[in-house]
Amino acid sequence: MDVTLRQLRVFVAVADTRSFTRAGEALHLPQSTMSTQLSELERALGLRLFDRHTRMLRLTEAGGEILPLARKTLADLDSVVGSSEQLRTLGRGRVSVAASSVQAALVMPRLVRAFTDRSPGVKIDVFDVSQDEVLGMVEAGAVDFGLGTTFTNRPNLTLRPLWNESFFAVLPPGDPLTRRRELTWADLHDAPLIGPRPGNPVRDVLDRALGREGINLHWRHEASLPLTTIGMVEGGMGIGILTDSVQRVVIGLGLEQRLITRPIVQREVVMVLHTGRSLSPAAQAFGDLLLAHRAVQQRSNRR
């Protein structure tokens, strides 16, 4: 049985108007087309839907039973089309992002607010997790994409560069090293350093960059999250090695921050995508906002 949506629309329009002429005007179809479509529908169903007389058109019993089903079918289709239009135009939707804790706390809130101000029907879910969990959540399909650090090859993941962040030393007030405007890695050789744990993507970036220069740091303490490192610095446990993304927190706690040179080491913040999954219109639009933010961050880093 081959029933088309056009045939159903013709059937409902004729049933509503009890007239081929008025139904044809409503659908912008000639009367001959209306008659042909209805006849084909009756043949496909094997039922007579209307009793036709010279000046009268009346639903048959079968037609009366099928009419509400035809209405529901067309209403469901209109709902699908309407929903797809809303999704396409960002009238509604959902975006899920896994972001490392610093990015989730200090970058994402402003971007989420800017996006939802423009598209209030879209809900943004941000999962603040460790760097390792960002990759795992994207790989498992738990989120649309992630925000993290460059990583070694993973066949299911791809990255899109966003912006760079330089490594700084975070020091307690009064530390002798705060007398200097900048520090070198050699200045920190004997200092009680606090940094990310081995295997953390940020630590990997730092170890590779310094290894190429023959620099080997001695870590007094290690932490999984940047906020823990900052707390350890404030507690007098040592000097933290962090990127400039935490600057607002450092200033707020009254700590000092100094760029580390010779060499200047940077970590690249990237958008992490699953190679086998496409983004929804809402996720694509939010990703575009992140890319636009990249230009702002790059200008800020050059100042």
DRENMITOR-100113 format. One record per residue (C-alpha): x, y, z; residue in three letters. Coordinates in nm, 2 decimals. Layout:
// residues N
<atom><east>X</east><north>Y</north><up>Z</up><doza>Ala</doza></atom>
...
This chain:
// residues 303
<atom><east>0.00</east><north>0.00</north><up>0.00</up><doza>Met</doza></atom>
<atom><east>0.15</east><north>0.33</north><up>-0.11</up><doza>Asp</doza></atom>
<atom><east>-0.01</east><north>0.63</north><up>0.06</up><doza>Val</doza></atom>
<atom><east>0.14</east><north>0.97</north><up>0.03</up><doza>Thr</doza></atom>
<atom><east>0.12</east><north>1.28</north><up>0.26</up><doza>Leu</doza></atom>
<atom><east>-0.02</east><north>1.48</north><up>-0.03</up><doza>Arg</doza></atom>
<atom><east>-0.31</east><north>1.24</north><up>-0.06</up><doza>Gln</doza></atom>
<atom><east>-0.38</east><north>1.26</north><up>0.32</up><doza>Leu</doza></atom>
<atom><east>-0.37</east><north>1.64</north><up>0.30</up><doza>Arg</doza></atom>
<atom><east>-0.62</east><north>1.64</north><up>0.01</up><doza>Val</doza></atom>
<atom><east>-0.85</east><north>1.39</north><up>0.20</up><doza>Phe</doza></atom>
<atom><east>-0.85</east><north>1.61</north><up>0.52</up><doza>Val</doza></atom>
<atom><east>-0.90</east><north>1.93</north><up>0.32</up><doza>Ala</doza></atom>
<atom><east>-1.20</east><north>1.79</north><up>0.13</up><doza>Val</doza></atom>
<atom><east>-1.35</east><north>1.64</north><up>0.45</up><doza>Ala</doza></atom>
<atom><east>-1.32</east><north>1.98</north><up>0.62</up><doza>Asp</doza></atom>
<atom><east>-1.47</east><north>2.19</north><up>0.34</up><doza>Thr</doza></atom>
<atom><east>-1.70</east><north>1.92</north><up>0.18</up><doza>Arg</doza></atom>
<atom><east>-1.60</east><north>2.08</north><up>-0.15</up><doza>Ser</doza></atom>
<atom><east>-1.33</east><north>1.99</north><up>-0.40</up><doza>Phe</doza></atom>
<atom><east>-1.33</east><north>2.35</north><up>-0.52</up><doza>Thr</doza></atom>
<atom><east>-1.27</east><north>2.51</north><up>-0.17</up><doza>Arg</doza></atom>
<atom><east>-1.03</east><north>2.24</north><up>-0.07</up><doza>Ala</doza></atom>
<atom><east>-0.83</east><north>2.30</north><up>-0.39</up><doza>Gly</doza></atom>
<atom><east>-0.82</east><north>2.67</north><up>-0.32</up><doza>Glu</doza></atom>
<atom><east>-0.69</east><north>2.61</north><up>0.03</up><doza>Ala</doza></atom>
<atom><east>-0.41</east><north>2.38</north><up>-0.10</up><doza>Leu</doza></atom>
<atom><east>-0.35</east><north>2.58</north><up>-0.42</up><doza>His</doza></atom>
<atom><east>-0.42</east><north>2.27</north><up>-0.63</up><doza>Leu</doza></atom>
<atom><east>-0.66</east><north>2.24</north><up>-0.93</up><doza>Pro</doza></atom>
<atom><east>-0.98</east><north>2.04</north><up>-0.89</up><doza>Gln</doza></atom>
<atom><east>-0.86</east><north>1.78</north><up>-1.13</up><doza>Ser</doza></atom>
<atom><east>-0.55</east><north>1.71</north><up>-0.91</up><doza>Thr</doza></atom>
<atom><east>-0.76</east><north>1.70</north><up>-0.60</up><doza>Met</doza></atom>
<atom><east>-0.99</east><north>1.44</north><up>-0.76</up><doza>Ser</doza></atom>
<atom><east>-0.70</east><north>1.23</north><up>-0.88</up><doza>Thr</doza></atom>
<atom><east>-0.52</east><north>1.23</north><up>-0.55</up><doza>Gln</doza></atom>
<atom><east>-0.84</east><north>1.13</north><up>-0.36</up><doza>Leu</doza></atom>
<atom><east>-0.91</east><north>0.85</north><up>-0.61</up><doza>Ser</doza></atom>
<atom><east>-0.56</east><north>0.72</north><up>-0.57</up><doza>Glu</doza></atom>
<atom><east>-0.59</east><north>0.72</north><up>-0.19</up><doza>Leu</doza></atom>
<atom><east>-0.91</east><north>0.53</north><up>-0.21</up><doza>Glu</doza></atom>
<atom><east>-0.75</east><north>0.27</north><up>-0.44</up><doza>Arg</doza></atom>
<atom><east>-0.45</east><north>0.24</north><up>-0.21</up><doza>Ala</doza></atom>
<atom><east>-0.68</east><north>0.18</north><up>0.09</up><doza>Leu</doza></atom>
<atom><east>-0.93</east><north>-0.03</north><up>-0.09</up><doza>Gly</doza></atom>
<atom><east>-1.21</east><north>0.18</north><up>0.06</up><doza>Leu</doza></atom>
<atom><east>-1.45</east><north>0.45</north><up>-0.05</up><doza>Arg</doza></atom>
<atom><east>-1.40</east><north>0.76</north><up>0.16</up><doza>Leu</doza></atom>
<atom><east>-1.67</east><north>0.98</north><up>0.03</up><doza>Phe</doza></atom>
<atom><east>-2.01</east><north>0.94</north><up>-0.12</up><doza>Asp</doza></atom>
<atom><east>-2.03</east><north>1.17</north><up>-0.41</up><doza>Arg</doza></atom>
<atom><east>-2.36</east><north>1.31</north><up>-0.55</up><doza>His</doza></atom>
<atom><east>-2.43</east><north>1.60</north><up>-0.79</up><doza>Thr</doza></atom>
<atom><east>-2.44</east><north>1.86</north><up>-0.52</up><doza>Arg</doza></atom>
<atom><east>-2.33</east><north>1.67</north><up>-0.21</up><doza>Met</doza></atom>
<atom><east>-2.01</east><north>1.53</north><up>-0.08</up><doza>Leu</doza></atom>
<atom><east>-2.04</east><north>1.31</north><up>0.24</up><doza>Arg</doza></atom>
<atom><east>-1.79</east><north>1.10</north><up>0.43</up><doza>Leu</doza></atom>
<atom><east>-1.85</east><north>0.73</north><up>0.43</up><doza>Thr</doza></atom>
<atom><east>-1.84</east><north>0.54</north><up>0.75</up><doza>Glu</doza></atom>
<atom><east>-1.48</east><north>0.42</north><up>0.66</up><doza>Ala</doza></atom>
<atom><east>-1.39</east><north>0.78</north><up>0.58</up><doza>Gly</doza></atom>
<atom><east>-1.52</east><north>0.90</north><up>0.92</up><doza>Gly</doza></atom>
<atom><east>-1.30</east><north>0.64</north><up>1.10</up><doza>Glu</doza></atom>
<atom><east>-0.99</east><north>0.72</north><up>0.89</up><doza>Ile</doza></atom>
<atom><east>-1.02</east><north>1.10</north><up>0.92</up><doza>Leu</doza></atom>
<atom><east>-0.89</east><north>1.13</north><up>1.28</up><doza>Pro</doza></atom>
<atom><east>-0.60</east><north>0.90</north><up>1.20</up><doza>Leu</doza></atom>
<atom><east>-0.51</east><north>1.11</north><up>0.90</up><doza>Ala</doza></atom>
<atom><east>-0.53</east><north>1.43</north><up>1.11</up><doza>Arg</doza></atom>
<atom><east>-0.30</east><north>1.28</north><up>1.37</up><doza>Lys</doza></atom>
<atom><east>-0.05</east><north>1.17</north><up>1.10</up><doza>Thr</doza></atom>
<atom><east>-0.03</east><north>1.52</north><up>0.95</up><doza>Leu</doza></atom>
<atom><east>-0.01</east><north>1.68</north><up>1.30</up><doza>Ala</doza></atom>
<atom><east>0.28</east><north>1.45</north><up>1.39</up><doza>Asp</doza></atom>
<atom><east>0.46</east><north>1.54</north><up>1.07</up><doza>Leu</doza></atom>
<atom><east>0.40</east><north>1.91</north><up>1.13</up><doza>Asp</doza></atom>
<atom><east>0.54</east><north>1.86</north><up>1.48</up><doza>Ser</doza></atom>
<atom><east>0.85</east><north>1.69</north><up>1.34</up><doza>Val</doza></atom>
<atom><east>0.90</east><north>1.97</north><up>1.09</up><doza>Val</doza></atom>
<atom><east>0.85</east><north>2.24</north><up>1.35</up><doza>Gly</doza></atom>
<atom><east>1.09</east><north>2.07</north><up>1.59</up><doza>Ser</doza></atom>
<atom><east>1.35</east><north>2.04</north><up>1.33</up><doza>Ser</doza></atom>
<atom><east>1.31</east><north>2.40</north><up>1.24</up><doza>Glu</doza></atom>
<atom><east>1.35</east><north>2.50</north><up>1.60</up><doza>Gln</doza></atom>
<atom><east>1.66</east><north>2.29</north><up>1.63</up><doza>Leu</doza></atom>
<atom><east>1.80</east><north>2.43</north><up>1.31</up><doza>Arg</doza></atom>
<atom><east>1.74</east><north>2.79</north><up>1.40</up><doza>Thr</doza></atom>
<atom><east>1.84</east><north>2.74</north><up>1.77</up><doza>Leu</doza></atom>
<atom><east>1.49</east><north>2.79</north><up>1.90</up><doza>Gly</doza></atom>
<atom><east>1.57</east><north>2.50</north><up>2.13</up><doza>Arg</doza></atom>
<atom><east>1.84</east><north>2.24</north><up>2.18</up><doza>Gly</doza></atom>
<atom><east>2.10</east><north>2.11</north><up>2.42</up><doza>Arg</doza></atom>
<atom><east>2.48</east><north>2.13</north><up>2.42</up><doza>Val</doza></atom>
<atom><east>2.71</east><north>1.93</north><up>2.66</up><doza>Ser</doza></atom>
<atom><east>3.07</east><north>2.02</north><up>2.71</up><doza>Val</doza></atom>
<atom><east>3.34</east><north>1.87</north><up>2.92</up><doza>Ala</doza></atom>
<atom><east>3.59</east><north>2.13</north><up>3.03</up><doza>Ala</doza></atom>
<atom><east>3.90</east><north>2.12</north><up>3.25</up><doza>Ser</doza></atom>
<atom><east>3.83</east><north>2.28</north><up>3.59</up><doza>Ser</doza></atom>
<atom><east>4.00</east><north>2.61</north><up>3.52</up><doza>Val</doza></atom>
<atom><east>3.83</east><north>2.65</north><up>3.18</up><doza>Gln</doza></atom>
<atom><east>3.50</east><north>2.55</north><up>3.32</up><doza>Ala</doza></atom>
<atom><east>3.53</east><north>2.80</north><up>3.61</up><doza>Ala</doza></atom>
<atom><east>3.70</east><north>3.10</north><up>3.44</up><doza>Leu</doza></atom>
<atom><east>3.62</east><north>3.08</north><up>3.07</up><doza>Val</doza></atom>
<atom><east>3.30</east><north>2.89</north><up>3.01</up><doza>Met</doza></atom>
<atom><east>3.05</east><north>3.09</north><up>3.23</up><doza>Pro</doza></atom>
<atom><east>3.08</east><north>3.41</north><up>3.03</up><doza>Arg</doza></atom>
<atom><east>3.06</east><north>3.22</north><up>2.70</up><doza>Leu</doza></atom>
<atom><east>2.75</east><north>3.03</north><up>2.82</up><doza>Val</doza></atom>
<atom><east>2.59</east><north>3.35</north><up>2.93</up><doza>Arg</doza></atom>
<atom><east>2.66</east><north>3.52</north><up>2.59</up><doza>Ala</doza></atom>
<atom><east>2.53</east><north>3.23</north><up>2.40</up><doza>Phe</doza></atom>
<atom><east>2.21</east><north>3.18</north><up>2.60</up><doza>Thr</doza></atom>
<atom><east>2.13</east><north>3.55</north><up>2.59</up><doza>Asp</doza></atom>
<atom><east>2.11</east><north>3.51</north><up>2.21</up><doza>Arg</doza></atom>
<atom><east>1.95</east><north>3.16</north><up>2.21</up><doza>Ser</doza></atom>
<atom><east>1.76</east><north>3.12</north><up>2.54</up><doza>Pro</doza></atom>
<atom><east>1.59</east><north>2.80</north><up>2.42</up><doza>Gly</doza></atom>
<atom><east>1.93</east><north>2.62</north><up>2.42</up><doza>Val</doza></atom>
<atom><east>2.05</east><north>2.46</north><up>2.74</up><doza>Lys</doza></atom>
<atom><east>2.43</east><north>2.44</north><up>2.79</up><doza>Ile</doza></atom>
<atom><east>2.56</east><north>2.17</north><up>3.03</up><doza>Asp</doza></atom>
<atom><east>2.92</east><north>2.21</north><up>3.14</up><doza>Val</doza></atom>
<atom><east>3.10</east><north>1.93</north><up>3.32</up><doza>Phe</doza></atom>
<atom><east>3.40</east><north>2.05</north><up>3.52</up><doza>Asp</doza></atom>
<atom><east>3.64</east><north>1.76</north><up>3.52</up><doza>Val</doza></atom>
<atom><east>4.01</east><north>1.68</north><up>3.51</up><doza>Ser</doza></atom>
<atom><east>4.21</east><north>1.70</north><up>3.19</up><doza>Gln</doza></atom>
<atom><east>4.21</east><north>1.32</north><up>3.16</up><doza>Asp</doza></atom>
<atom><east>3.83</east><north>1.30</north><up>3.20</up><doza>Glu</doza></atom>
<atom><east>3.78</east><north>1.55</north><up>2.92</up><doza>Val</doza></atom>
<atom><east>3.92</east><north>1.31</north><up>2.67</up><doza>Leu</doza></atom>
<atom><east>3.74</east><north>1.01</north><up>2.82</up><doza>Gly</doza></atom>
<atom><east>3.40</east><north>1.18</north><up>2.81</up><doza>Met</doza></atom>
<atom><east>3.44</east><north>1.29</north><up>2.45</up><doza>Val</doza></atom>
<atom><east>3.56</east><north>0.94</north><up>2.35</up><doza>Glu</doza></atom>
<atom><east>3.27</east><north>0.78</north><up>2.52</up><doza>Ala</doza></atom>
<atom><east>3.02</east><north>1.01</north><up>2.35</up><doza>Gly</doza></atom>
<atom><east>2.90</east><north>1.15</north><up>2.69</up><doza>Ala</doza></atom>
<atom><east>2.94</east><north>1.51</north><up>2.57</up><doza>Val</doza></atom>
<atom><east>2.93</east><north>1.69</north><up>2.24</up><doza>Asp</doza></atom>
<atom><east>3.29</east><north>1.81</north><up>2.27</up><doza>Phe</doza></atom>
<atom><east>3.56</east><north>1.89</north><up>2.52</up><doza>Gly</doza></atom>
<atom><east>3.78</east><north>2.18</north><up>2.61</up><doza>Leu</doza></atom>
<atom><east>4.13</east><north>2.08</north><up>2.72</up><doza>Gly</doza></atom>
<atom><east>4.50</east><north>2.05</north><up>2.64</up><doza>Thr</doza></atom>
<atom><east>4.67</east><north>1.90</north><up>2.33</up><doza>Thr</doza></atom>
<atom><east>4.71</east><north>1.53</north><up>2.36</up><doza>Phe</doza></atom>
<atom><east>4.90</east><north>1.24</north><up>2.20</up><doza>Thr</doza></atom>
<atom><east>4.72</east><north>1.05</north><up>1.92</up><doza>Asn</doza></atom>
<atom><east>4.39</east><north>0.89</north><up>1.99</up><doza>Arg</doza></atom>
<atom><east>4.22</east><north>0.74</north><up>1.68</up><doza>Pro</doza></atom>
<atom><east>3.87</east><north>0.84</north><up>1.79</up><doza>Asn</doza></atom>
<atom><east>3.95</east><north>1.20</north><up>1.87</up><doza>Leu</doza></atom>
<atom><east>4.05</east><north>1.51</north><up>1.68</up><doza>Thr</doza></atom>
<atom><east>4.14</east><north>1.85</north><up>1.81</up><doza>Leu</doza></atom>
<atom><east>4.07</east><north>2.21</north><up>1.69</up><doza>Arg</doza></atom>
<atom><east>4.33</east><north>2.46</north><up>1.83</up><doza>Pro</doza></atom>
<atom><east>4.18</east><north>2.75</north><up>2.03</up><doza>Leu</doza></atom>
<atom><east>4.44</east><north>2.96</north><up>2.22</up><doza>Trp</doza></atom>
<atom><east>4.77</east><north>2.93</north><up>2.40</up><doza>Asn</doza></atom>
<atom><east>4.84</east><north>2.99</north><up>2.77</up><doza>Glu</doza></atom>
<atom><east>5.19</east><north>3.06</north><up>2.91</up><doza>Ser</doza></atom>
<atom><east>5.33</east><north>2.90</north><up>3.23</up><doza>Phe</doza></atom>
<atom><east>5.38</east><north>3.12</north><up>3.53</up><doza>Phe</doza></atom>
<atom><east>5.51</east><north>3.08</north><up>3.88</up><doza>Ala</doza></atom>
<atom><east>5.26</east><north>3.15</north><up>4.15</up><doza>Val</doza></atom>
<atom><east>5.43</east><north>3.27</north><up>4.47</up><doza>Leu</doza></atom>
<atom><east>5.32</east><north>3.37</north><up>4.82</up><doza>Pro</doza></atom>
<atom><east>5.36</east><north>3.74</north><up>4.91</up><doza>Pro</doza></atom>
<atom><east>5.71</east><north>3.82</north><up>5.05</up><doza>Gly</doza></atom>
<atom><east>5.88</east><north>3.53</north><up>4.87</up><doza>Asp</doza></atom>
<atom><east>6.23</east><north>3.66</north><up>4.76</up><doza>Pro</doza></atom>
<atom><east>6.16</east><north>3.57</north><up>4.40</up><doza>Leu</doza></atom>
<atom><east>5.87</east><north>3.82</north><up>4.39</up><doza>Thr</doza></atom>
<atom><east>6.14</east><north>4.10</north><up>4.37</up><doza>Arg</doza></atom>
<atom><east>6.20</east><north>3.99</north><up>4.01</up><doza>Arg</doza></atom>
<atom><east>5.97</east><north>4.09</north><up>3.72</up><doza>Arg</doza></atom>
<atom><east>6.03</east><north>3.77</north><up>3.54</up><doza>Glu</doza></atom>
<atom><east>6.18</east><north>3.43</north><up>3.64</up><doza>Leu</doza></atom>
<atom><east>6.37</east><north>3.17</north><up>3.44</up><doza>Thr</doza></atom>
<atom><east>6.34</east><north>2.80</north><up>3.49</up><doza>Trp</doza></atom>
<atom><east>6.70</east><north>2.80</north><up>3.63</up><doza>Ala</doza></atom>
<atom><east>6.58</east><north>3.03</north><up>3.91</up><doza>Asp</doza></atom>
<atom><east>6.34</east><north>2.76</north><up>4.02</up><doza>Leu</doza></atom>
<atom><east>6.58</east><north>2.47</north><up>4.02</up><doza>His</doza></atom>
<atom><east>6.60</east><north>2.45</north><up>4.40</up><doza>Asp</doza></atom>
<atom><east>6.26</east><north>2.59</north><up>4.48</up><doza>Ala</doza></atom>
<atom><east>5.98</east><north>2.38</north><up>4.64</up><doza>Pro</doza></atom>
<atom><east>5.77</east><north>2.34</north><up>4.33</up><doza>Leu</doza></atom>
<atom><east>5.40</east><north>2.24</north><up>4.32</up><doza>Ile</doza></atom>
<atom><east>5.27</east><north>2.12</north><up>3.99</up><doza>Gly</doza></atom>
<atom><east>5.04</east><north>1.88</north><up>3.80</up><doza>Pro</doza></atom>
<atom><east>5.08</east><north>1.50</north><up>3.85</up><doza>Arg</doza></atom>
<atom><east>5.27</east><north>1.28</north><up>3.60</up><doza>Pro</doza></atom>
<atom><east>5.04</east><north>1.17</north><up>3.32</up><doza>Gly</doza></atom>
<atom><east>4.83</east><north>1.48</north><up>3.33</up><doza>Asn</doza></atom>
<atom><east>4.82</east><north>1.63</north><up>2.98</up><doza>Pro</doza></atom>
<atom><east>4.94</east><north>1.97</north><up>3.12</up><doza>Val</doza></atom>
<atom><east>5.23</east><north>1.80</north><up>3.29</up><doza>Arg</doza></atom>
<atom><east>5.31</east><north>1.62</north><up>2.97</up><doza>Asp</doza></atom>
<atom><east>5.33</east><north>1.95</north><up>2.78</up><doza>Val</doza></atom>
<atom><east>5.56</east><north>2.10</north><up>3.04</up><doza>Leu</doza></atom>
<atom><east>5.79</east><north>1.79</north><up>3.06</up><doza>Asp</doza></atom>
<atom><east>5.83</east><north>1.76</north><up>2.69</up><doza>Arg</doza></atom>
<atom><east>5.91</east><north>2.13</north><up>2.64</up><doza>Ala</doza></atom>
<atom><east>6.16</east><north>2.14</north><up>2.93</up><doza>Leu</doza></atom>
<atom><east>6.31</east><north>1.81</north><up>2.83</up><doza>Gly</doza></atom>
<atom><east>6.40</east><north>1.95</north><up>2.49</up><doza>Arg</doza></atom>
<atom><east>6.60</east><north>2.22</north><up>2.68</up><doza>Glu</doza></atom>
<atom><east>6.76</east><north>1.97</north><up>2.92</up><doza>Gly</doza></atom>
<atom><east>6.58</east><north>2.12</north><up>3.21</up><doza>Ile</doza></atom>
<atom><east>6.47</east><north>1.88</north><up>3.49</up><doza>Asn</doza></atom>
<atom><east>6.24</east><north>2.02</north><up>3.76</up><doza>Leu</doza></atom>
<atom><east>6.23</east><north>1.88</north><up>4.12</up><doza>His</doza></atom>
<atom><east>5.87</east><north>1.87</north><up>4.24</up><doza>Trp</doza></atom>
<atom><east>5.80</east><north>1.90</north><up>4.61</up><doza>Arg</doza></atom>
<atom><east>5.43</east><north>1.85</north><up>4.58</up><doza>His</doza></atom>
<atom><east>5.19</east><north>1.74</north><up>4.30</up><doza>Glu</doza></atom>
<atom><east>4.82</east><north>1.80</north><up>4.26</up><doza>Ala</doza></atom>
<atom><east>4.54</east><north>1.70</north><up>4.02</up><doza>Ser</doza></atom>
<atom><east>4.36</east><north>2.03</north><up>4.00</up><doza>Leu</doza></atom>
<atom><east>4.49</east><north>2.38</north><up>3.96</up><doza>Pro</doza></atom>
<atom><east>4.28</east><north>2.52</north><up>4.24</up><doza>Leu</doza></atom>
<atom><east>4.45</east><north>2.27</north><up>4.48</up><doza>Thr</doza></atom>
<atom><east>4.79</east><north>2.39</north><up>4.37</up><doza>Thr</doza></atom>
<atom><east>4.68</east><north>2.75</north><up>4.44</up><doza>Ile</doza></atom>
<atom><east>4.56</east><north>2.65</north><up>4.78</up><doza>Gly</doza></atom>
<atom><east>4.89</east><north>2.49</north><up>4.86</up><doza>Met</doza></atom>
<atom><east>5.08</east><north>2.80</north><up>4.76</up><doza>Val</doza></atom>
<atom><east>4.85</east><north>3.01</north><up>4.98</up><doza>Glu</doza></atom>
<atom><east>4.92</east><north>2.76</north><up>5.26</up><doza>Gly</doza></atom>
<atom><east>5.29</east><north>2.82</north><up>5.23</up><doza>Gly</doza></atom>
<atom><east>5.38</east><north>2.48</north><up>5.09</up><doza>Met</doza></atom>
<atom><east>5.58</east><north>2.61</north><up>4.79</up><doza>Gly</doza></atom>
<atom><east>5.57</east><north>2.78</north><up>4.45</up><doza>Ile</doza></atom>
<atom><east>5.30</east><north>2.67</north><up>4.20</up><doza>Gly</doza></atom>
<atom><east>5.36</east><north>2.62</north><up>3.83</up><doza>Ile</doza></atom>
<atom><east>5.04</east><north>2.71</north><up>3.65</up><doza>Leu</doza></atom>
<atom><east>4.92</east><north>2.88</north><up>3.33</up><doza>Thr</doza></atom>
<atom><east>4.80</east><north>3.24</north><up>3.31</up><doza>Asp</doza></atom>
<atom><east>4.44</east><north>3.12</north><up>3.29</up><doza>Ser</doza></atom>
<atom><east>4.43</east><north>3.12</north><up>3.68</up><doza>Val</doza></atom>
<atom><east>4.54</east><north>3.49</north><up>3.70</up><doza>Gln</doza></atom>
<atom><east>4.20</east><north>3.62</north><up>3.84</up><doza>Arg</doza></atom>
<atom><east>4.21</east><north>3.36</north><up>4.12</up><doza>Val</doza></atom>
<atom><east>4.57</east><north>3.43</north><up>4.20</up><doza>Val</doza></atom>
<atom><east>4.51</east><north>3.81</north><up>4.22</up><doza>Ile</doza></atom>
<atom><east>4.19</east><north>3.75</north><up>4.43</up><doza>Gly</doza></atom>
<atom><east>4.39</east><north>3.55</north><up>4.69</up><doza>Leu</doza></atom>
<atom><east>4.66</east><north>3.81</north><up>4.71</up><doza>Gly</doza></atom>
<atom><east>4.93</east><north>3.59</north><up>4.56</up><doza>Leu</doza></atom>
<atom><east>5.20</east><north>3.69</north><up>4.31</up><doza>Glu</doza></atom>
<atom><east>5.24</east><north>3.57</north><up>3.96</up><doza>Gln</doza></atom>
<atom><east>5.56</east><north>3.58</north><up>3.74</up><doza>Arg</doza></atom>
<atom><east>5.62</east><north>3.47</north><up>3.39</up><doza>Leu</doza></atom>
<atom><east>5.88</east><north>3.20</north><up>3.35</up><doza>Ile</doza></atom>
<atom><east>6.13</east><north>3.25</north><up>3.06</up><doza>Thr</doza></atom>
<atom><east>6.42</east><north>3.08</north><up>2.90</up><doza>Arg</doza></atom>
<atom><east>6.22</east><north>2.92</north><up>2.75</up><doza>Pro</doza></atom>
<atom><east>5.87</east><north>3.06</north><up>2.76</up><doza>Ile</doza></atom>
<atom><east>5.65</east><north>2.74</north><up>2.77</up><doza>Val</doza></atom>
<atom><east>5.29</east><north>2.74</north><up>2.65</up><doza>Gln</doza></atom>
<atom><east>5.02</east><north>2.49</north><up>2.65</up><doza>Arg</doza></atom>
<atom><east>4.76</east><north>2.49</north><up>2.37</up><doza>Glu</doza></atom>
<atom><east>4.39</east><north>2.49</north><up>2.47</up><doza>Val</doza></atom>
<atom><east>4.19</east><north>2.29</north><up>2.22</up><doza>Val</doza></atom>
<atom><east>3.84</east><north>2.18</north><up>2.14</up><doza>Met</doza></atom>
<atom><east>3.83</east><north>1.80</north><up>2.15</up><doza>Val</doza></atom>
<atom><east>3.59</east><north>1.64</north><up>1.90</up><doza>Leu</doza></atom>
<atom><east>3.49</east><north>1.28</north><up>1.83</up><doza>His</doza></atom>
<atom><east>3.59</east><north>1.20</north><up>1.48</up><doza>Thr</doza></atom>
<atom><east>3.28</east><north>0.97</north><up>1.42</up><doza>Gly</doza></atom>
<atom><east>3.01</east><north>1.21</north><up>1.54</up><doza>Arg</doza></atom>
<atom><east>2.87</east><north>1.52</north><up>1.39</up><doza>Ser</doza></atom>
<atom><east>2.76</east><north>1.82</north><up>1.60</up><doza>Leu</doza></atom>
<atom><east>2.40</east><north>1.93</north><up>1.63</up><doza>Ser</doza></atom>
<atom><east>2.32</east><north>2.29</north><up>1.51</up><doza>Pro</doza></atom>
<atom><east>2.33</east><north>2.41</north><up>1.87</up><doza>Ala</doza></atom>
<atom><east>2.66</east><north>2.25</north><up>1.94</up><doza>Ala</doza></atom>
<atom><east>2.81</east><north>2.37</north><up>1.62</up><doza>Gln</doza></atom>
<atom><east>2.70</east><north>2.73</north><up>1.70</up><doza>Ala</doza></atom>
<atom><east>2.85</east><north>2.71</north><up>2.05</up><doza>Phe</doza></atom>
<atom><east>3.17</east><north>2.58</north><up>1.90</up><doza>Gly</doza></atom>
<atom><east>3.18</east><north>2.87</north><up>1.66</up><doza>Asp</doza></atom>
<atom><east>3.15</east><north>3.10</north><up>1.97</up><doza>Leu</doza></atom>
<atom><east>3.46</east><north>2.93</north><up>2.12</up><doza>Leu</doza></atom>
<atom><east>3.65</east><north>2.99</north><up>1.80</up><doza>Leu</doza></atom>
<atom><east>3.55</east><north>3.36</north><up>1.80</up><doza>Ala</doza></atom>
<atom><east>3.67</east><north>3.37</north><up>2.17</up><doza>His</doza></atom>
<atom><east>4.00</east><north>3.24</north><up>2.04</up><doza>Arg</doza></atom>
<atom><east>4.07</east><north>3.57</north><up>1.86</up><doza>Ala</doza></atom>
<atom><east>3.99</east><north>3.76</north><up>2.18</up><doza>Val</doza></atom>
<atom><east>4.23</east><north>3.55</north><up>2.38</up><doza>Gln</doza></atom>
<atom><east>4.51</east><north>3.58</north><up>2.12</up><doza>Gln</doza></atom>
<atom><east>4.48</east><north>3.96</north><up>2.13</up><doza>Arg</doza></atom>
<atom><east>4.49</east><north>3.95</north><up>2.51</up><doza>Ser</doza></atom>
<atom><east>4.81</east><north>3.73</north><up>2.51</up><doza>Asn</doza></atom>
<atom><east>4.99</east><north>3.97</north><up>2.28</up><doza>Arg</doza></atom>
<atom><east>4.94</east><north>4.26</north><up>2.51</up><doza>Arg</doza></atom>
